[in-house]
């Protein structure tokens, strides 16, 4: 995972016929996305964003050319927009960027000793709340990223402690060996 850039927005569907697009901003104040200057997409292209309405933006490339048609805008649907980590403020002591969760060890709090479930593979946000995709030796589970399910995020130890809700079933083959979870030292 590229830790030098942070996902700050996603281009949505076109708005109208003149190249405007809907943009979903992940900035704490959505309008601040335009203040970061050049936003880079996953292909390395630079885009400059100007808000034209609530959630509606004009995108210009590095040469200053704006998207000019609905067809041009359609080509950018689902394009991810990143900001360099150096351009963002350092998170406070009890804060973190969601991108920093990827790769962290996931431990189930239930029982003693604690059991390792795996590592965070991806962080999903489909609009109804953030969820963690956790991959272990036996497969993958999705877990809501709520305080009830994820009470501890220890950035220093790169470890997340989780409480599995009853609705999340972890098959026995998820754990190595005879189906018993591996204790965490």
VMD Tcl script that builds the backbone (N, CA, C; Angstrom):
set m [mol new atoms 555]
animate dup $m
set s [atomselect $m all]
$s set {name element resname resid chain x y z} {
  {N N UNK 1 A 0.833 -1.180 0.000}
  {CA C UNK 1 A 0.000 0.000 0.000}
  {C C UNK 1 A 0.879 1.245 0.000}
  {N N UNK 2 A 0.445 2.235 -0.746}
  {CA C UNK 2 A 1.169 3.495 -0.844}
  {C C UNK 2 A 0.813 4.369 0.348}
  {N N UNK 3 A 1.751 4.550 1.269}
  {CA C UNK 3 A 1.488 5.336 2.477}
  {C C UNK 3 A 1.797 6.822 2.268}
  {N N UNK 4 A 2.272 7.182 1.068}
  {CA C UNK 4 A 2.622 8.577 0.793}
  {C C UNK 4 A 1.443 9.400 0.307}
  {N N UNK 5 A 0.308 8.760 0.059}
  {CA C UNK 5 A -0.865 9.504 -0.392}
  {C C UNK 5 A -2.108 8.976 0.323}
  {N N UNK 6 A -3.072 9.866 0.470}
  {CA C UNK 6 A -4.304 9.561 1.189}
  {C C UNK 6 A -5.487 9.810 0.253}
  {N N UNK 7 A -6.389 8.845 0.181}
  {CA C UNK 7 A -7.594 8.994 -0.625}
  {C C UNK 7 A -8.468 10.071 -0.006}
  {N N UNK 8 A -8.771 11.110 -0.778}
  {CA C UNK 8 A -9.548 12.235 -0.258}
  {C C UNK 8 A -10.845 12.467 -1.014}
  {N N UNK 9 A -11.054 11.785 -2.135}
  {CA C UNK 9 A -12.294 11.972 -2.878}
  {C C UNK 9 A -12.445 10.949 -3.975}
  {N N UNK 10 A -13.686 10.845 -4.465}
  {CA C UNK 10 A -13.987 9.942 -5.579}
  {C C UNK 10 A -14.918 10.681 -6.533}
  {N N UNK 11 A -14.609 10.603 -7.809}
  {CA C UNK 11 A -15.453 11.217 -8.829}
  {C C UNK 11 A -16.686 10.336 -9.022}
  {N N UNK 12 A -17.843 10.971 -8.999}
  {CA C UNK 12 A -19.096 10.262 -9.220}
  {C C UNK 12 A -19.616 10.472 -10.626}
  {N N UNK 13 A -20.896 10.349 -10.774}
  {CA C UNK 13 A -21.518 10.442 -12.104}
  {C C UNK 13 A -21.500 11.877 -12.632}
  {N N UNK 14 A -21.615 12.012 -13.938}
  {CA C UNK 14 A -21.641 13.344 -14.538}
  {C C UNK 14 A -22.862 14.141 -14.069}
  {N N UNK 15 A -22.716 15.461 -14.104}
  {CA C UNK 15 A -23.815 16.364 -13.778}
  {C C UNK 15 A -24.015 17.274 -14.977}
  {N N UNK 16 A -25.093 17.077 -15.685}
  {CA C UNK 16 A -25.358 17.889 -16.868}
  {C C UNK 16 A -24.572 17.421 -18.076}
  {N N UNK 17 A -24.477 18.302 -19.075}
  {CA C UNK 17 A -23.852 17.931 -20.347}
  {C C UNK 17 A -22.551 18.678 -20.625}
  {N N UNK 18 A -22.101 19.529 -19.701}
  {CA C UNK 18 A -20.922 20.368 -19.947}
  {C C UNK 18 A -19.677 19.917 -19.186}
  {N N UNK 19 A -19.621 18.672 -18.734}
  {CA C UNK 19 A -18.405 18.150 -18.127}
  {C C UNK 19 A -18.312 18.256 -16.618}
  {N N UNK 20 A -19.332 18.751 -15.954}
  {CA C UNK 20 A -19.302 18.789 -14.493}
  {C C UNK 20 A -19.529 17.379 -13.947}
  {N N UNK 21 A -18.981 17.136 -12.766}
  {CA C UNK 21 A -19.106 15.812 -12.143}
  {C C UNK 21 A -19.507 15.963 -10.679}
  {N N UNK 22 A -20.101 14.936 -10.150}
  {CA C UNK 22 A -20.339 14.863 -8.711}
  {C C UNK 22 A -19.064 14.308 -8.090}
  {N N UNK 23 A -18.681 14.852 -6.956}
  {CA C UNK 23 A -17.471 14.388 -6.273}
  {C C UNK 23 A -17.826 14.128 -4.818}
  {N N UNK 24 A -17.464 12.946 -4.353}
  {CA C UNK 24 A -17.637 12.609 -2.935}
  {C C UNK 24 A -16.316 12.918 -2.239}
  {N N UNK 25 A -16.360 13.882 -1.317}
  {CA C UNK 25 A -15.160 14.319 -0.608}
  {C C UNK 25 A -15.060 13.607 0.729}
  {N N UNK 26 A -13.862 13.127 1.060}
  {CA C UNK 26 A -13.600 12.515 2.365}
  {C C UNK 26 A -12.955 13.497 3.343}
  {N N UNK 27 A -12.813 14.740 2.952}
  {CA C UNK 27 A -12.250 15.753 3.849}
  {C C UNK 27 A -13.231 15.997 4.994}
  {N N UNK 28 A -12.718 16.364 6.165}
  {CA C UNK 28 A -13.579 16.637 7.320}
  {C C UNK 28 A -14.615 17.701 6.969}
  {N N UNK 29 A -14.192 18.718 6.253}
  {CA C UNK 29 A -15.101 19.716 5.687}
  {C C UNK 29 A -15.037 19.479 4.182}
  {N N UNK 30 A -16.087 18.893 3.577}
  {CA C UNK 30 A -16.021 18.490 2.163}
  {C C UNK 30 A -15.510 19.562 1.212}
  {N N UNK 31 A -15.855 20.812 1.454}
  {CA C UNK 31 A -15.435 21.892 0.566}
  {C C UNK 31 A -13.922 22.097 0.561}
  {N N UNK 32 A -13.242 21.643 1.608}
  {CA C UNK 32 A -11.788 21.810 1.699}
  {C C UNK 32 A -11.029 21.020 0.641}
  {N N UNK 33 A -11.674 20.070 0.006}
  {CA C UNK 33 A -10.991 19.265 -1.017}
  {C C UNK 33 A -10.382 20.155 -2.103}
  {N N UNK 34 A -11.050 21.250 -2.433}
  {CA C UNK 34 A -10.546 22.155 -3.476}
  {C C UNK 34 A -9.310 22.923 -3.022}
  {N N UNK 35 A -9.058 22.996 -1.725}
  {CA C UNK 35 A -7.931 23.778 -1.197}
  {C C UNK 35 A -6.603 23.029 -1.234}
  {N N UNK 36 A -6.622 21.750 -1.547}
  {CA C UNK 36 A -5.387 20.966 -1.533}
  {C C UNK 36 A -4.571 21.125 -2.809}
  {N N UNK 37 A -5.061 21.899 -3.755}
  {CA C UNK 37 A -4.329 22.075 -5.003}
  {C C UNK 37 A -4.516 20.872 -5.900}
  {N N UNK 38 A -3.436 20.399 -6.488}
  {CA C UNK 38 A -3.521 19.278 -7.417}
  {C C UNK 38 A -3.860 17.986 -6.677}
  {N N UNK 39 A -4.915 17.348 -7.138}
  {CA C UNK 39 A -5.299 16.026 -6.646}
  {C C UNK 39 A -4.812 15.028 -7.689}
  {N N UNK 40 A -4.225 13.954 -7.251}
  {CA C UNK 40 A -3.709 12.958 -8.200}
  {C C UNK 40 A -4.607 11.741 -8.198}
  {N N UNK 41 A -4.844 11.205 -9.396}
  {CA C UNK 41 A -5.631 9.980 -9.484}
  {C C UNK 41 A -4.708 8.771 -9.431}
  {N N UNK 42 A -5.278 7.578 -9.488}
  {CA C UNK 42 A -4.478 6.361 -9.374}
  {C C UNK 42 A -3.531 6.158 -10.551}
  {N N UNK 43 A -3.717 6.920 -11.633}
  {CA C UNK 43 A -2.824 6.845 -12.793}
  {C C UNK 43 A -1.730 7.906 -12.744}
  {N N UNK 44 A -1.738 8.739 -11.697}
  {CA C UNK 44 A -0.737 9.783 -11.554}
  {C C UNK 44 A -1.114 11.103 -12.201}
  {N N UNK 45 A -2.290 11.176 -12.831}
  {CA C UNK 45 A -2.739 12.416 -13.461}
  {C C UNK 45 A -3.147 13.427 -12.399}
  {N N UNK 46 A -2.820 14.685 -12.632}
  {CA C UNK 46 A -3.179 15.752 -11.698}
  {C C UNK 46 A -4.487 16.401 -12.133}
  {N N UNK 47 A -5.355 16.672 -11.152}
  {CA C UNK 47 A -6.635 17.322 -11.393}
  {C C UNK 47 A -6.808 18.461 -10.405}
  {N N UNK 48 A -7.328 19.559 -10.887}
  {CA C UNK 48 A -7.622 20.713 -10.036}
  {C C UNK 48 A -9.144 20.826 -9.965}
  {N N UNK 49 A -9.652 20.905 -8.758}
  {CA C UNK 49 A -11.090 20.866 -8.534}
  {C C UNK 49 A -11.610 22.232 -8.124}
  {N N UNK 50 A -12.727 22.638 -8.716}
  {CA C UNK 50 A -13.433 23.863 -8.331}
  {C C UNK 50 A -14.884 23.479 -8.105}
  {N N UNK 51 A -15.403 23.807 -6.928}
  {CA C UNK 51 A -16.797 23.490 -6.629}
  {C C UNK 51 A -17.715 24.414 -7.416}
  {N N UNK 52 A -18.764 23.853 -7.980}
  {CA C UNK 52 A -19.770 24.621 -8.724}
  {C C UNK 52 A -21.144 24.536 -8.069}
  {N N UNK 53 A -21.252 23.724 -7.051}
  {CA C UNK 53 A -22.487 23.532 -6.299}
  {C C UNK 53 A -22.200 22.504 -5.230}
  {N N UNK 54 A -23.183 22.188 -4.416}
  {CA C UNK 54 A -22.947 21.223 -3.346}
  {C C UNK 54 A -22.690 19.835 -3.943}
  {N N UNK 55 A -21.449 19.368 -3.812}
  {CA C UNK 55 A -21.056 18.068 -4.333}
  {C C UNK 55 A -20.823 18.031 -5.826}
  {N N UNK 56 A -20.921 19.160 -6.499}
  {CA C UNK 56 A -20.741 19.228 -7.958}
  {C C UNK 56 A -19.499 20.053 -8.248}
  {N N UNK 57 A -18.628 19.506 -9.095}
  {CA C UNK 57 A -17.337 20.161 -9.327}
  {C C UNK 57 A -16.959 20.186 -10.794}
  {N N UNK 58 A -16.077 21.124 -11.081}
  {CA C UNK 58 A -15.411 21.183 -12.375}
  {C C UNK 58 A -13.997 20.669 -12.143}
  {N N UNK 59 A -13.538 19.782 -13.016}
  {CA C UNK 59 A -12.173 19.268 -12.944}
  {C C UNK 59 A -11.382 19.787 -14.126}
  {N N UNK 60 A -10.159 20.260 -13.828}
  {CA C UNK 60 A -9.237 20.722 -14.876}
  {C C UNK 60 A -7.952 19.917 -14.767}
  {N N UNK 61 A -7.385 19.592 -15.913}
  {CA C UNK 61 A -6.106 18.873 -15.907}
  {C C UNK 61 A -4.970 19.855 -15.663}
  {N N UNK 62 A -3.742 19.357 -15.642}
  {CA C UNK 62 A -2.579 20.213 -15.371}
  {C C UNK 62 A -2.408 21.322 -16.404}
  {N N UNK 63 A -2.899 21.100 -17.611}
  {CA C UNK 63 A -2.792 22.118 -18.662}
  {C C UNK 63 A -3.889 23.168 -18.527}
  {N N UNK 64 A -4.774 23.008 -17.537}
  {CA C UNK 64 A -5.837 23.982 -17.315}
  {C C UNK 64 A -7.097 23.716 -18.104}
  {N N UNK 65 A -7.154 22.598 -18.808}
  {CA C UNK 65 A -8.332 22.282 -19.619}
  {C C UNK 65 A -9.381 21.570 -18.775}
  {N N UNK 66 A -10.597 22.105 -18.799}
  {CA C UNK 66 A -11.711 21.496 -18.069}
  {C C UNK 66 A -12.348 20.407 -18.918}
  {N N UNK 67 A -12.981 19.474 -18.249}
  {CA C UNK 67 A -13.792 18.491 -18.971}
  {C C UNK 67 A -14.871 19.273 -19.697}
  {N N UNK 68 A -15.122 18.924 -20.961}
  {CA C UNK 68 A -16.038 19.762 -21.738}
  {C C UNK 68 A -17.347 19.090 -22.115}
  {N N UNK 69 A -17.476 17.791 -21.838}
  {CA C UNK 69 A -18.707 17.114 -22.235}
  {C C UNK 69 A -19.084 16.047 -21.213}
  {N N UNK 70 A -20.312 15.619 -21.303}
  {CA C UNK 70 A -20.796 14.544 -20.440}
  {C C UNK 70 A -19.979 13.270 -20.678}
  {N N UNK 71 A -19.589 13.028 -21.907}
  {CA C UNK 71 A -18.803 11.844 -22.250}
  {C C UNK 71 A -17.435 11.881 -21.576}
  {N N UNK 72 A -16.796 13.054 -21.567}
  {CA C UNK 72 A -15.507 13.205 -20.872}
  {C C UNK 72 A -15.675 12.939 -19.378}
  {N N UNK 73 A -16.748 13.484 -18.815}
  {CA C UNK 73 A -17.015 13.288 -17.384}
  {C C UNK 73 A -17.292 11.816 -17.078}
  {N N UNK 74 A -18.008 11.145 -17.958}
  {CA C UNK 74 A -18.340 9.729 -17.748}
  {C C UNK 74 A -17.074 8.874 -17.668}
  {N N UNK 75 A -16.046 9.231 -18.383}
  {CA C UNK 75 A -14.786 8.476 -18.370}
  {C C UNK 75 A -14.094 8.524 -17.008}
  {N N UNK 76 A -14.435 9.513 -16.168}
  {CA C UNK 76 A -13.780 9.661 -14.866}
  {C C UNK 76 A -14.606 9.098 -13.702}
  {N N UNK 77 A -15.769 8.524 -13.987}
  {CA C UNK 77 A -16.604 7.980 -12.916}
  {C C UNK 77 A -15.807 6.940 -12.124}
  {N N UNK 78 A -15.883 7.041 -10.815}
  {CA C UNK 78 A -15.176 6.176 -9.853}
  {C C UNK 78 A -13.671 6.418 -9.799}
  {N N UNK 79 A -13.193 7.483 -10.400}
  {CA C UNK 79 A -11.774 7.829 -10.330}
  {C C UNK 79 A -11.473 8.301 -8.910}
  {N N UNK 80 A -10.475 7.723 -8.294}
  {CA C UNK 80 A -10.086 8.089 -6.938}
  {C C UNK 80 A -9.121 9.260 -6.990}
  {N N UNK 81 A -9.308 10.195 -6.055}
  {CA C UNK 81 A -8.477 11.399 -5.992}
  {C C UNK 81 A -7.693 11.397 -4.686}
  {N N UNK 82 A -6.377 11.532 -4.802}
  {CA C UNK 82 A -5.479 11.439 -3.651}
  {C C UNK 82 A -4.776 12.769 -3.389}
  {N N UNK 83 A -4.406 12.940 -2.121}
  {CA C UNK 83 A -3.593 14.078 -1.691}
  {C C UNK 83 A -2.340 13.496 -1.045}
  {N N UNK 84 A -1.208 14.107 -1.286}
  {CA C UNK 84 A 0.030 13.643 -0.662}
  {C C UNK 84 A -0.048 13.780 0.849}
  {N N UNK 85 A 0.433 12.793 1.556}
  {CA C UNK 85 A 0.404 12.816 3.024}
  {C C UNK 85 A 1.098 14.065 3.565}
  {N N UNK 86 A 2.167 14.510 2.890}
  {CA C UNK 86 A 2.900 15.684 3.362}
  {C C UNK 86 A 2.052 16.948 3.302}
  {N N UNK 87 A 0.988 16.946 2.482}
  {CA C UNK 87 A 0.113 18.107 2.358}
  {C C UNK 87 A -1.018 18.103 3.381}
  {N N UNK 88 A -1.093 17.066 4.187}
  {CA C UNK 88 A -2.153 16.937 5.188}
  {C C UNK 88 A -1.576 17.123 6.587}
  {N N UNK 89 A -2.404 17.575 7.512}
  {CA C UNK 89 A -1.907 17.718 8.881}
  {C C UNK 89 A -1.675 16.352 9.523}
  {N N UNK 90 A -0.733 16.297 10.445}
  {CA C UNK 90 A -0.513 15.065 11.200}
  {C C UNK 90 A -1.736 14.816 12.075}
  {N N UNK 91 A -2.204 13.565 12.153}
  {CA C UNK 91 A -3.356 13.290 13.009}
  {C C UNK 91 A -3.005 13.498 14.484}
  {N N UNK 92 A -4.016 13.857 15.258}
  {CA C UNK 92 A -3.833 14.011 16.702}
  {C C UNK 92 A -3.514 12.643 17.314}
  {N N UNK 93 A -3.207 12.636 18.606}
  {CA C UNK 93 A -2.789 11.412 19.283}
  {C C UNK 93 A -3.816 10.289 19.161}
  {N N UNK 94 A -5.094 10.586 19.287}
  {CA C UNK 94 A -6.123 9.551 19.230}
  {C C UNK 94 A -6.825 9.505 17.883}
  {N N UNK 95 A -6.217 10.071 16.843}
  {CA C UNK 95 A -6.775 10.079 15.502}
  {C C UNK 95 A -5.838 9.336 14.549}
  {N N UNK 96 A -6.362 9.007 13.380}
  {CA C UNK 96 A -5.563 8.337 12.350}
  {C C UNK 96 A -6.264 8.497 11.016}
  {N N UNK 97 A -5.524 8.305 9.963}
  {CA C UNK 97 A -6.115 8.257 8.629}
  {C C UNK 97 A -6.572 6.826 8.390}
  {N N UNK 98 A -7.740 6.674 7.792}
  {CA C UNK 98 A -8.299 5.343 7.550}
  {C C UNK 98 A -7.320 4.488 6.752}
  {N N UNK 99 A -6.562 5.088 5.855}
  {CA C UNK 99 A -5.586 4.336 5.059}
  {C C UNK 99 A -4.533 3.666 5.934}
  {N N UNK 100 A -4.293 4.220 7.124}
  {CA C UNK 100 A -3.291 3.642 8.016}
  {C C UNK 100 A -3.748 2.332 8.644}
  {N N UNK 101 A -5.041 2.007 8.542}
  {CA C UNK 101 A -5.561 0.753 9.100}
  {C C UNK 101 A -5.157 -0.459 8.258}
  {N N UNK 102 A -4.941 -0.238 6.967}
  {CA C UNK 102 A -4.607 -1.341 6.074}
  {C C UNK 102 A -3.291 -1.983 6.504}
  {N N UNK 103 A -3.329 -3.297 6.645}
  {CA C UNK 103 A -2.150 -4.057 7.040}
  {C C UNK 103 A -2.046 -4.295 8.537}
  {N N UNK 104 A -2.895 -3.632 9.327}
  {CA C UNK 104 A -2.809 -3.808 10.774}
  {C C UNK 104 A -3.294 -5.201 11.193}
  {N N UNK 105 A -2.671 -5.737 12.235}
  {CA C UNK 105 A -3.052 -7.021 12.807}
  {C C UNK 105 A -4.409 -6.864 13.495}
  {N N UNK 106 A -5.272 -7.891 13.356}
  {CA C UNK 106 A -6.593 -7.861 13.967}
  {C C UNK 106 A -6.688 -8.978 14.996}
  {N N UNK 107 A -7.030 -8.589 16.219}
  {CA C UNK 107 A -7.108 -9.509 17.350}
  {C C UNK 107 A -8.540 -9.536 17.869}
  {N N UNK 108 A -9.060 -10.741 18.117}
  {CA C UNK 108 A -10.388 -10.856 18.732}
  {C C UNK 108 A -10.238 -10.755 20.247}
  {N N UNK 109 A -11.005 -9.871 20.875}
  {CA C UNK 109 A -10.896 -9.645 22.314}
  {C C UNK 109 A -11.494 -10.777 23.139}
  {N N UNK 110 A -12.438 -11.509 22.584}
  {CA C UNK 110 A -13.135 -12.538 23.360}
  {C C UNK 110 A -12.166 -13.615 23.835}
  {N N UNK 111 A -12.253 -13.925 25.106}
  {CA C UNK 111 A -11.452 -15.009 25.661}
  {C C UNK 111 A -10.038 -14.596 25.993}
  {N N UNK 112 A -9.386 -15.478 26.718}
  {CA C UNK 112 A -7.991 -15.299 27.074}
  {C C UNK 112 A -7.292 -16.605 26.757}
  {N N UNK 113 A -6.232 -16.630 26.037}
  {CA C UNK 113 A -5.537 -15.488 25.456}
  {C C UNK 113 A -6.296 -14.918 24.260}
  {N N UNK 114 A -5.881 -13.727 23.831}
  {CA C UNK 114 A -6.486 -13.110 22.655}
  {C C UNK 114 A -6.162 -13.945 21.419}
  {N N UNK 115 A -7.051 -13.902 20.419}
  {CA C UNK 115 A -6.862 -14.690 19.205}
  {C C UNK 115 A -6.672 -13.785 17.994}
  {N N UNK 116 A -5.702 -14.128 17.166}
  {CA C UNK 116 A -5.478 -13.350 15.951}
  {C C UNK 116 A -6.450 -13.796 14.876}
  {N N UNK 117 A -7.155 -12.829 14.272}
  {CA C UNK 117 A -8.059 -13.122 13.159}
  {C C UNK 117 A -7.357 -12.958 11.821}
  {N N UNK 118 A -6.388 -12.085 11.745}
  {CA C UNK 118 A -5.699 -11.828 10.486}
  {C C UNK 118 A -5.235 -10.391 10.421}
  {N N UNK 119 A -5.365 -9.800 9.228}
  {CA C UNK 119 A -4.925 -8.420 9.002}
  {C C UNK 119 A -5.989 -7.682 8.185}
  {N N UNK 120 A -6.024 -6.375 8.337}
  {CA C UNK 120 A -6.942 -5.555 7.546}
  {C C UNK 120 A -6.419 -5.525 6.119}
  {N N UNK 121 A -7.239 -5.993 5.194}
  {CA C UNK 121 A -6.856 -6.004 3.785}
  {C C UNK 121 A -7.303 -4.720 3.096}
  {N N UNK 122 A -8.547 -4.311 3.376}
  {CA C UNK 122 A -9.112 -3.103 2.765}
  {C C UNK 122 A -10.057 -2.437 3.742}
  {N N UNK 123 A -10.301 -1.163 3.534}
  {CA C UNK 123 A -11.311 -0.425 4.278}
  {C C UNK 123 A -12.345 0.026 3.250}
  {N N UNK 124 A -13.601 -0.372 3.465}
  {CA C UNK 124 A -14.675 -0.054 2.520}
  {C C UNK 124 A -15.580 1.027 3.097}
  {N N UNK 125 A -16.055 1.908 2.225}
  {CA C UNK 125 A -17.060 2.896 2.612}
  {C C UNK 125 A -18.012 3.051 1.439}
  {N N UNK 126 A -19.161 2.384 1.544}
  {CA C UNK 126 A -20.156 2.437 0.476}
  {C C UNK 126 A -21.258 3.446 0.787}
  {N N UNK 127 A -21.053 4.280 1.791}
  {CA C UNK 127 A -22.016 5.308 2.128}
  {C C UNK 127 A -22.865 4.990 3.339}
  {N N UNK 128 A -22.973 3.733 3.710}
  {CA C UNK 128 A -23.794 3.352 4.872}
  {C C UNK 128 A -22.935 3.105 6.097}
  {N N UNK 129 A -21.671 3.413 6.009}
  {CA C UNK 129 A -20.762 3.194 7.126}
  {C C UNK 129 A -19.526 2.454 6.655}
  {N N UNK 130 A -18.455 2.641 7.384}
  {CA C UNK 130 A -17.171 2.040 7.030}
  {C C UNK 130 A -17.123 0.607 7.550}
  {N N UNK 131 A -16.523 -0.272 6.763}
  {CA C UNK 131 A -16.315 -1.655 7.206}
  {C C UNK 131 A -14.876 -2.061 6.893}
  {N N UNK 132 A -14.376 -2.993 7.691}
  {CA C UNK 132 A -13.023 -3.517 7.514}
  {C C UNK 132 A -13.100 -4.885 6.853}
  {N N UNK 133 A -12.291 -5.092 5.841}
  {CA C UNK 133 A -12.154 -6.421 5.236}
  {C C UNK 133 A -10.935 -7.058 5.880}
  {N N UNK 134 A -11.182 -8.133 6.629}
  {CA C UNK 134 A -10.135 -8.794 7.394}
  {C C UNK 134 A -9.842 -10.142 6.751}
  {N N UNK 135 A -8.579 -10.360 6.430}
  {CA C UNK 135 A -8.169 -11.601 5.780}
  {C C UNK 135 A -7.302 -12.402 6.737}
  {N N UNK 136 A -7.689 -13.667 6.911}
  {CA C UNK 136 A -6.928 -14.597 7.735}
  {C C UNK 136 A -6.576 -15.824 6.920}
  {N N UNK 137 A -6.040 -16.828 7.564}
  {CA C UNK 137 A -5.607 -18.019 6.841}
  {C C UNK 137 A -6.766 -18.762 6.193}
  {N N UNK 138 A -7.953 -18.647 6.751}
  {CA C UNK 138 A -9.085 -19.393 6.217}
  {C C UNK 138 A -10.028 -18.605 5.351}
  {N N UNK 139 A -9.767 -17.349 5.129}
  {CA C UNK 139 A -10.661 -16.567 4.291}
  {C C UNK 139 A -10.763 -15.126 4.715}
  {N N UNK 140 A -11.914 -14.541 4.381}
  {CA C UNK 140 A -12.125 -13.118 4.587}
  {C C UNK 140 A -13.451 -12.878 5.295}
  {N N UNK 141 A -13.472 -11.921 6.212}
  {CA C UNK 141 A -14.713 -11.483 6.833}
  {C C UNK 141 A -14.794 -9.963 6.737}
  {N N UNK 142 A -16.020 -9.441 6.736}
  {CA C UNK 142 A -16.249 -8.003 6.777}
  {C C UNK 142 A -16.788 -7.663 8.150}
  {N N UNK 143 A -16.271 -6.590 8.724}
  {CA C UNK 143 A -16.662 -6.191 10.063}
  {C C UNK 143 A -16.971 -4.699 10.067}
  {N N UNK 144 A -18.125 -4.305 10.613}
  {CA C UNK 144 A -18.417 -2.868 10.680}
  {C C UNK 144 A -17.364 -2.143 11.517}
  {N N UNK 145 A -16.948 -0.989 11.051}
  {CA C UNK 145 A -15.954 -0.200 11.782}
  {C C UNK 145 A -16.700 0.757 12.705}
  {N N UNK 146 A -17.176 0.189 13.816}
  {CA C UNK 146 A -17.891 0.948 14.836}
  {C C UNK 146 A -17.156 0.773 16.156}
  {N N UNK 147 A -17.430 1.656 17.107}
  {CA C UNK 147 A -16.794 1.558 18.427}
  {C C UNK 147 A -17.175 0.233 19.100}
  {N N UNK 148 A -18.412 -0.266 18.867}
  {CA C UNK 148 A -18.853 -1.522 19.477}
  {C C UNK 148 A -18.060 -2.714 18.949}
  {N N UNK 149 A -17.762 -2.726 17.654}
  {CA C UNK 149 A -17.027 -3.850 17.055}
  {C C UNK 149 A -15.518 -3.658 17.103}
  {N N UNK 150 A -15.070 -2.405 17.095}
  {CA C UNK 150 A -13.638 -2.109 17.087}
  {C C UNK 150 A -13.335 -1.133 18.237}
  {N N UNK 151 A -13.277 -1.660 19.467}
  {CA C UNK 151 A -13.068 -0.769 20.607}
  {C C UNK 151 A -11.638 -0.245 20.757}
  {N N UNK 152 A -10.648 -0.942 20.167}
  {CA C UNK 152 A -9.254 -0.540 20.346}
  {C C UNK 152 A -8.544 -0.484 18.996}
  {N N UNK 153 A -7.947 0.674 18.709}
  {CA C UNK 153 A -7.053 0.836 17.556}
  {C C UNK 153 A -5.743 1.351 18.139}
  {N N UNK 154 A -4.743 0.481 18.163}
  {CA C UNK 154 A -3.444 0.830 18.741}
  {C C UNK 154 A -2.471 1.080 17.591}
  {N N UNK 155 A -2.338 2.367 17.214}
  {CA C UNK 155 A -1.486 2.714 16.071}
  {C C UNK 155 A -0.021 2.385 16.340}
  {N N UNK 156 A 0.434 2.563 17.574}
  {CA C UNK 156 A 1.830 2.293 17.912}
  {C C UNK 156 A 2.187 0.822 17.724}
  {N N UNK 157 A 1.296 -0.062 18.140}
  {CA C UNK 157 A 1.531 -1.498 18.009}
  {C C UNK 157 A 1.039 -2.044 16.670}
  {N N UNK 158 A 0.379 -1.183 15.861}
  {CA C UNK 158 A -0.224 -1.586 14.576}
  {C C UNK 158 A -1.169 -2.774 14.789}
  {N N UNK 159 A -2.044 -2.618 15.798}
  {CA C UNK 159 A -2.961 -3.698 16.163}
  {C C UNK 159 A -4.360 -3.140 16.421}
  {N N UNK 160 A -5.346 -3.875 15.968}
  {CA C UNK 160 A -6.745 -3.545 16.197}
  {C C UNK 160 A -7.360 -4.685 17.003}
  {N N UNK 161 A -8.081 -4.331 18.062}
  {CA C UNK 161 A -8.795 -5.339 18.838}
  {C C UNK 161 A -10.272 -5.225 18.489}
  {N N UNK 162 A -10.895 -6.378 18.193}
  {CA C UNK 162 A -12.284 -6.380 17.756}
  {C C UNK 162 A -13.143 -7.262 18.652}
  {N N UNK 163 A -14.427 -6.962 18.653}
  {CA C UNK 163 A -15.442 -7.792 19.285}
  {C C UNK 163 A -16.384 -8.188 18.162}
  {N N UNK 164 A -16.443 -9.482 17.863}
  {CA C UNK 164 A -17.287 -9.942 16.760}
  {C C UNK 164 A -18.752 -9.955 17.185}
  {N N UNK 165 A -19.622 -9.294 16.423}
  {CA C UNK 165 A -21.047 -9.361 16.737}
  {C C UNK 165 A -21.582 -10.751 16.409}
  {N N UNK 166 A -22.715 -11.113 16.991}
  {CA C UNK 166 A -23.300 -12.433 16.747}
  {C C UNK 166 A -23.567 -12.683 15.272}
  {N N UNK 167 A -23.836 -11.620 14.513}
  {CA C UNK 167 A -24.153 -11.757 13.094}
  {C C UNK 167 A -22.944 -12.162 12.247}
  {N N UNK 168 A -21.740 -11.975 12.777}
  {CA C UNK 168 A -20.523 -12.326 12.034}
  {C C UNK 168 A -20.076 -13.705 12.485}
  {N N UNK 169 A -20.159 -14.646 11.563}
  {CA C UNK 169 A -19.719 -16.005 11.868}
  {C C UNK 169 A -18.350 -16.233 11.246}
  {N N UNK 170 A -17.436 -16.678 12.052}
  {CA C UNK 170 A -16.088 -16.969 11.563}
  {C C UNK 170 A -15.969 -18.481 11.486}
  {N N UNK 171 A -15.839 -19.031 10.263}
  {CA C UNK 171 A -15.736 -20.484 10.133}
  {C C UNK 171 A -14.476 -21.012 10.801}
  {N N UNK 172 A -14.542 -22.267 11.256}
  {CA C UNK 172 A -13.411 -22.893 11.956}
  {C C UNK 172 A -12.152 -22.873 11.105}
  {N N UNK 173 A -12.295 -23.002 9.790}
  {CA C UNK 173 A -11.111 -23.034 8.937}
  {C C UNK 173 A -10.432 -21.669 8.835}
  {N N UNK 174 A -11.062 -20.616 9.377}
  {CA C UNK 174 A -10.442 -19.302 9.388}
  {C C UNK 174 A -9.195 -19.312 10.256}
  {N N UNK 175 A -9.198 -20.190 11.263}
  {CA C UNK 175 A -8.077 -20.278 12.173}
  {C C UNK 175 A -7.147 -21.412 11.766}
  {N N UNK 176 A -5.841 -21.266 11.973}
  {CA C UNK 176 A -4.896 -22.319 11.597}
  {C C UNK 176 A -5.004 -23.528 12.517}
  {N N UNK 177 A -4.429 -24.614 12.094}
  {CA C UNK 177 A -4.324 -25.814 12.944}
  {C C UNK 177 A -5.616 -26.566 13.039}
  {N N UNK 178 A -5.996 -26.960 14.268}
  {CA C UNK 178 A -7.135 -27.823 14.486}
  {C C UNK 178 A -8.445 -27.060 14.623}
  {N N UNK 179 A -8.490 -25.816 14.209}
  {CA C UNK 179 A -9.710 -25.028 14.332}
  {C C UNK 179 A -9.672 -24.109 15.531}
  {N N UNK 180 A -8.713 -24.285 16.391}
  {CA C UNK 180 A -8.561 -23.389 17.544}
  {C C UNK 180 A -7.760 -22.180 17.115}
  {N N UNK 181 A -8.113 -21.064 17.648}
  {CA C UNK 181 A -7.411 -19.827 17.287}
  {C C UNK 181 A -6.014 -19.839 17.876}
  {N N UNK 182 A -5.113 -19.204 17.156}
  {CA C UNK 182 A -3.744 -19.065 17.629}
  {C C UNK 182 A -3.688 -17.992 18.708}
  {N N UNK 183 A -3.132 -18.303 19.886}
  {CA C UNK 183 A -2.995 -17.272 20.907}
  {C C UNK 183 A -1.990 -16.210 20.454}
  {N N UNK 184 A -2.225 -15.009 20.907}
  {CA C UNK 184 A -1.331 -13.888 20.585}
  {C C UNK 184 A -0.386 -13.711 21.770}
  {N N UNK 185 A 0.896 -13.682 21.465}
  {CA C UNK 185 A 1.892 -13.539 22.528}
  {C C UNK 185 A 1.942 -12.146 23.055}
}
mol reanalyze $m
mol bondsrecalc $m
mol representation Tube
mol addrep $m
